[in-house]
Amino acid sequence: MSSSSSRKSRMTSASNVLYTNAVYWPNHRVYQGDTPGALNYGCVNRVYYAFANVTADGGVFLSDEWADATAPCDGVQGALGSLMHLKQRYPHLQVILSIGGSASAETFPLVASNAILRDNFGRAARGLVEASGLDGIDIVWEYPCTTQQGADFLALLAAIRLHLPEDRYLLTAGLPAAKTILQNIDLRRSAEYVDAVNLMAYDFFGSWTHKSGHHAQLYAMNKDETSGASGVQYLMAAGVPGKKILLGIPLFGRSFLHVSGPGHKVRGAGGEDGTFEYSQLPRRGTKEQVDKRAVAAQCVGGDGGFVTYDNPETVKMKAAFCKQKGLGGLFYWSAPSDAKDSKRSLITAGFRALHSS
């Protein structure tokens, strides 16, 4: 296990890269034969390992002991074990434990509302980070839905920082781009505790919305729509420094059956739960198109109807937006869904675009 001083030096070496190009790696992908060793670490400098769970008493635990620490994976045991092994090979690589997601949606509000439980959480997080040799933690509370929960979210970040001091550990948080959630949180003060806000700039439209639309549009077509740019603008206006914002890129498309584009009544969805992995796009027999105004790719026809997603061209445009706004970089949900061909890979396209002059 690495000492905190060597961990700190690894974190410093990662800052030699101008921008962060981060990926989420969900542990359940082990069951589909995916491993962290398949990623191109020439283009990735941070991996969020998702998800650890929260218990009602503020404890933090790995959500799948077999996938995380036992499964044969890249010649070692467990996907988390593989990432810790990869850290030794790639000194620039930061590995962060992502805590939360939908499985902890009901527990986070309980833990965050109580000072003793917040302290338990901070201690438990530190114990897990130190035992594993990780670089820090990422909080994905879906989502602080009231001003009280927003205040509790801030208090939770403060409690975590007592146990994970900023000179030794990274602390990040995933937040949606929707103003209805962001307005509950004191973003300026939250930004003082975190190293990065991972802005989930996707899922703006889906089977739950009244009409079809580009689910990861950088620019909104109508004033009342959420977009990546509106989320960034809201964060920065609220006092979050641009360099602390990572813009999220989905490695999946959302499907709307029986429609040919945005703005139509939703009448069903194709794929798995309305999605296709990016590696499966464009759908067979369809032609990929790019809406340069919205900054979104799409294909229409076949078994997906209208499928909205990102492609290398839109990711380059989003990377240019990041540079123009002075953002910290990009992140991708989730890495195993990327195209295997480097010419189609969004992770590769984003890294190259961020670091091109």
Secondary structure in CASP SS format (residue, H / E / C, confidence):
PFRMAT SS
TARGET T0000
AUTHOR 0000-0000-0000
METHOD secondary structure of the structure
MODEL  1
M C 1.00
S C 1.00
S C 1.00
S H 1.00
S H 1.00
S H 1.00
R H 1.00
K H 1.00
S H 1.00
R H 1.00
M H 1.00
T H 1.00
S H 1.00
A H 1.00
S C 1.00
N C 1.00
V C 1.00
L C 1.00
Y C 1.00
T E 1.00
N E 1.00
A E 1.00
V E 1.00
Y E 1.00
W E 1.00
P E 1.00
N H 1.00
H H 1.00
R H 1.00
V H 1.00
Y H 1.00
Q H 1.00
G C 1.00
D C 1.00
T C 1.00
P H 1.00
G H 1.00
A H 1.00
L C 1.00
N C 1.00
Y C 1.00
G C 1.00
C C 1.00
V C 1.00
N C 1.00
R E 1.00
V E 1.00
Y E 1.00
Y E 1.00
A E 1.00
F E 1.00
A E 1.00
N E 1.00
V E 1.00
T C 1.00
A C 1.00
D C 1.00
G C 1.00
G C 1.00
V E 1.00
F E 1.00
L E 1.00
S C 1.00
D C 1.00
E H 1.00
W H 1.00
A H 1.00
D H 1.00
A H 1.00
T H 1.00
A C 1.00
P E 1.00
C E 1.00
D C 1.00
G C 1.00
V E 1.00
Q E 1.00
G C 1.00
A H 1.00
L H 1.00
G H 1.00
S H 1.00
L H 1.00
M H 1.00
H H 1.00
L H 1.00
K H 1.00
Q H 1.00
R H 1.00
Y C 1.00
P C 1.00
H C 1.00
L C 1.00
Q E 1.00
V E 1.00
I E 1.00
L E 1.00
S E 1.00
I E 1.00
G E 1.00
G C 1.00
S H 1.00
A H 1.00
S H 1.00
A C 1.00
E C 1.00
T H 1.00
F H 1.00
P H 1.00
L H 1.00
V H 1.00
A H 1.00
S C 1.00
N C 1.00
A H 1.00
I H 1.00
L H 1.00
R H 1.00
D H 1.00
N H 1.00
F H 1.00
G H 1.00
R H 1.00
A H 1.00
A H 1.00
R H 1.00
G H 1.00
L H 1.00
V H 1.00
E H 1.00
A H 1.00
S H 1.00
G C 1.00
L C 1.00
D C 1.00
G E 1.00
I E 1.00
D E 1.00
I E 1.00
V E 1.00
W C 1.00
E C 1.00
Y C 1.00
P C 1.00
C C 1.00
T C 1.00
T H 1.00
Q H 1.00
Q H 1.00
G H 1.00
A H 1.00
D H 1.00
F H 1.00
L H 1.00
A H 1.00
L H 1.00
L H 1.00
A H 1.00
A H 1.00
I H 1.00
R H 1.00
L H 1.00
H H 1.00
L C 1.00
P C 1.00
E C 1.00
D C 1.00
R C 1.00
Y C 1.00
L E 1.00
L E 1.00
T E 1.00
A E 1.00
G E 1.00
L E 1.00
P E 1.00
A C 1.00
A C 1.00
K H 1.00
T H 1.00
I H 1.00
L H 1.00
Q C 1.00
N C 1.00
I C 1.00
D C 1.00
L H 1.00
R H 1.00
R H 1.00
S H 1.00
A H 1.00
E H 1.00
Y H 1.00
V C 1.00
D C 1.00
A E 1.00
V E 1.00
N E 1.00
L E 1.00
M E 1.00
A C 1.00
Y C 1.00
D C 1.00
F C 1.00
F C 1.00
G C 1.00
S C 1.00
W C 1.00
T C 1.00
H C 1.00
K E 1.00
S C 1.00
G C 1.00
H C 1.00
H C 1.00
A C 1.00
Q C 1.00
L C 1.00
Y C 1.00
A C 1.00
M C 1.00
N C 1.00
K C 1.00
D C 1.00
E C 1.00
T C 1.00
S C 1.00
G H 1.00
A H 1.00
S H 1.00
G H 1.00
V H 1.00
Q H 1.00
Y H 1.00
L H 1.00
M H 1.00
A H 1.00
A C 1.00
G C 1.00
V C 1.00
P C 1.00
G H 1.00
K H 1.00
K H 1.00
I E 1.00
L E 1.00
L E 1.00
G E 1.00
I E 1.00
P E 1.00
L C 1.00
F E 1.00
G E 1.00
R E 1.00
S E 1.00
F E 1.00
L C 1.00
H C 1.00
V C 1.00
S C 1.00
G C 1.00
P C 1.00
G C 1.00
H C 1.00
K E 1.00
V C 1.00
R C 1.00
G C 1.00
A C 1.00
G C 1.00
G C 1.00
E E 1.00
D C 1.00
G C 1.00
T E 1.00
F E 1.00
E E 1.00
Y H 1.00
S H 1.00
Q H 1.00
L C 1.00
P C 1.00
R C 1.00
R C 1.00
G C 1.00
T C 1.00
K C 1.00
E C 1.00
Q E 1.00
V E 1.00
D E 1.00
K C 1.00
R C 1.00
A C 1.00
V C 1.00
A E 1.00
A E 1.00
Q E 1.00
C E 1.00
V E 1.00
G E 1.00
G C 1.00
D C 1.00
G C 1.00
G E 1.00
F E 1.00
V E 1.00
T E 1.00
Y E 1.00
D C 1.00
N C 1.00
P H 1.00
E H 1.00
T H 1.00
V H 1.00
K H 1.00
M H 1.00
K H 1.00
A H 1.00
A H 1.00
F H 1.00
C H 1.00
K H 1.00
Q H 1.00
K H 1.00
G C 1.00
L C 1.00
G C 1.00
G E 1.00
L E 1.00
F E 1.00
Y E 1.00
W E 1.00
S C 1.00
A H 1.00
P H 1.00
S H 1.00
D C 1.00
A C 1.00
K C 1.00
D C 1.00
S C 1.00
K C 1.00
R C 1.00
S C 1.00
L H 1.00
I H 1.00
T H 1.00
A H 1.00
G H 1.00
F H 1.00
R H 1.00
A H 1.00
L H 1.00
H C 1.00
S C 1.00
S C 1.00
END
